[in-house]
Amino acid sequence: MNNDPDLKDKQKLLDSVPGLGERTIAVLLSYYADAERFSSVKKAVAFAGLDPEHHESGSSVCRKAKMSKVGHTFIRKALYMPAMVTLHRTTWGKVFRQR
């Protein structure tokens, strides 16, 4: 890994998130280490394809938003299992699931 202190700080921060392991952190840092690439959080979320998408067709409107899945598949795949761990192993994840 690079000896950049800023990168090590980002790694420590990501390591504190429940469910994130070495591989997931490496994937996230490879795509998001340079935060200045994105002018807003919305653009960073859209880059991974995790932004909500509303479907409208003529007079019918889908009320339920889904993930757009337009961005990088690799990021979404890397985040899937950590998200499941967080939902099932943390207090706030259990509360979120019950909503």
N, C-alpha and C positions, 0 to 999 in steps of 0.2 A: 504494500500500500504506500501511497505517497506520504512524504514526511511533512506535508502542509498542516500547520496547527489548526487552521480553520476547518479543514476536512476532518481532522480528528475530533474537533468539537461537534461537528455535525454527526459523526459516527456515534459519539457518546450520547447525544440527544436521541438519535434513532434507537440506540441500544436500550434506552429507558422505556420504550414503548412495548407493552406486553404483546407477545406473539411474534415480534420481529426477530429473526435470527440473522446469522452472518450472511447467508446468501441473499436474503431479501434486502438487507441493508446495503449490500454491494450493488444490487440492481438499482435501488433507489438513488444511491449516490452517483452511479454511472449516468443516470438520466437527469437528476436534479441537483447535482453538486453546485453547478453554476446557476444560482437562483436568478441572476440578472437576465437569463435567457427569456424569462417570462415577465411580461409587464404587469400581470395580475395573477392572483390565486386562481381565478376562473380559467385562465388560459393554461395554467399548470395542470389543473384537473382535467380540462378538455384534452390536453396532450396525451393523457392516459386513457381517455375515453370513458371517464367516470362521471361525466356531466349528465344531467337529466335531459331526456328528449321527449317532447310532446308530439303525439301523432295527430294530425288533422287531415281529413280527406273530405272535401266538399262540406256537407252539412253534418257529417258525423265527427265527433271529437272524442278522442280517447282520454278519459279523465285520469288514468293512472300513468304517471311518468315512468319511463324505463331508462336504463343506462344507454347512452348513445353508441358505445362500443366502436367508435370511429378511430380512436387513438391506438397506442401501442398495446398489442395483445400481451406481450411479454411482461409489461408492468402489471396489468390486471391479473395475469396468472400468478405472478410473484406475490401479490397482495391477497389472493383468495384465502389461503390457509391461515395466514396471520389474522385476517378478519374473522374467520370462524373461531379461532382460539379466543380472540378478544370478546366475541359475542357470548361464548359459553364459559369463559374462565374469569371474567371481571365482573364486578358488581354493576357498573354502569352498563355493561354489555347485556347482562341479564334483564335489567330494567328496560333497556331499549328493545330487546326481543319481545318482552311482554306487552309493549304498546301496541 
